[in-house]
Amino acid sequence: STAHEQQQQQQQEQQLVCVWRNMTRLCLQTRRADVAELCLGHMGHVRGLTAVREAAATPSAWPSLPPSSSTDVALAMVAIQLGLLKEAAALYTQAKRFDLLNRMYQAAGQWEEALRVAETEDRLHLKTTHFEYARQLEGAGEWEKAIGHYEKAGVQAKEVPRMLLKAGKMVELEEYVKKGRRGGKEE
């Protein structure tokens, strides 16, 4: 009987979380970041709640942005917590926070999108985005692609030899040095 009661209680808790999740989605439509925080709290989503509060409290580095952009940023973080990246991207774009959009795509492993945003809207972080993508490619063992992105990041003189040496790719390192590759071009 006790096991049955525990199972019923777990089902009720799951249903409540589902209700709070749906209410949180509704908050995105009604643009109520404050109520979304409340819903995340009731879902027991402490990490998400903290992220939303931090996003709402972080002032923009760009004073020319409209005041509504901080609401959009907070709502974008709510969307991220719910796994709604498309909605978060739209909110970051609306807020003109392409730096945060770029970071979101990086965190989601959507590197083509991150690079596209960096190349078109977030030029300030273009080299950093190439660097982070190169590190990701290096971790996956995609050496040639990593080399290309380290070159685009402008850090090939240090990073490519380090990467190839660490991977034990002595022949490739020797070839790379002989070719004198710099900045993505062979000389």
N, C-alpha and C positions, 0 to 999 in steps of 0.2 A: 504494500500500500504506500509506503514511504517513497519507493522508487517511482511509482506512478504519479505521486504528488510532485516530486522533483521534476519529472518530465513535463507535467502540465505547467509548472512554473517557468521552465525554460522556454516552452512554446509561447507563453504569454509575454515573456521578456523579448523574445524574437519579434513578436507581433508589434510590441511597443516600439522597438528600434525601427521597424519598417514604417510605422506611422510617423515617427520623428524624422526619418529620412525623407519621406514624402513631403512633410511640412517644410523641411529645409529646402527641398527643390522648389517649393512654392515661394519661399523667401527670395530665391533668385529671380523669379518672375515679378514679384512685387517690390524688388529692390530693398528689402529689409534686412540689412546685415546684422542689426542688433537682435532681431528675432532669430536669425539663423544661428547666432552664437548660443542663444538659449537652447535651440533644438540640438545643436551639437553637444552641448552639456548634458542634455537628457539622454542622448544616445550613448553617453559615456566615452565620447571621442575627445579625450583630453588633449592629445597632441594636435588634433585638428582645430580645436577651440583656441589653443595657444597660438597656433599659426595665424588664424584669422584675426585675433586680437593684435598680434604683432604687426600684421599687414595693415590693419586699420590705423594703428598708432604711428607707423613710419611715415614721416612727411616726405613728400616728393622733393627731389633735388632740383626740380624744374619749377620755379615759382610761376611760370606762365601757364601751367596746367590749371584747368578749372577745378573748383573745389569738389565737384562731383567725382573727380578721378579717384579720390581716396576711397569713396564708397565702392566704385567699380573695382578697385584693387582688392578691397576686403571681400567683395562678392566673388571675385575671381578665385580667391583663396578658398572660399566656401565651395565653389564648383570643383576645384582641384581635390578637396577632401572627399567629395562625392564621386570622384573619378570622371567628372564631366569636363574633359580637357577642351573639347570644342567650344563649350560655353565659356570656359575660362579664357581661351584665346580671344574670343569675341569681346569679352569684358576688358582684357588688357589692351586690345587694339582700340577700343572705345576710349579708354583712359589715356591712350597714347604712351603707355608704359611698355615700350618695345624691349627694354632691357629685361623686364620681368617675363615677358613673353618668350624671349630668347632663352632665359634660364629655365623656364618651365619645359620648353621643348628639349633642352639638354637633359634635364632630370628624367624626362619621359623616354629618353633614348631616340627621340625624333630628330636626328642630326641634320637631315636634309632641310627640314623646316627651320631649325635653329640657324643654320648657315644662310638660308634665304632671308630670314629676318635680319640677321647681322649684316648681310650685304646690302639690303635695301633700306632698313629703318634704324638699325642699331650699329652703325659703323664704328662707334666708339669701342665696341666689344668684339669687333670682327677678328682681330688677331687672337684674342683670348678664346673665342669660340673655336677657331682652327686648332689652337693648342690643346684645348680640352678634348676635341674630337680625335686629335692625334694620339693623345694618351689612351683614349677608349680603344682606338684601333690597335695600338701597341699591345694593350692588354688582351686583345683578341688574336694577336699574332699576325695581324695584317700589316706586315712591315712596309711594303711599298706604298700603300695608301697612307700609313702613318708618316712616312718620310715626306710625302707631298704636303700633308697638312702642317708638319713641323716647319717646312720651308715657307708655307703661306703665313705661318705665325711669326716667321723671322727668327726662329730659335734653333735652326738646323745645325749651326756650328757646334753647339753643345749637346743638344738632345739626340740628334741622329747617331753620332758616335757612341754616346752613352747607351742608347737603346740597342744598337747592333752589338756592342761589346757585351752588354748584359745578357743578350740572347745567344751569345756564342757564335755570332755570324761574322767571323773574321774575314772570310772571302768577300762578303758583301760590303763590309766596312772598308776593306782595301780598295774595292772597285769604286765605292762612293767617293773616297778621298782622291783617287786617281782621276775620276771624272771632274772633280772640282765643282760638284753641284752646289749651287747657291741660289736661294730664292726661287726654286722650281725650274731653273734653266740650266742646261748643260753649257759649259763654256768651251 
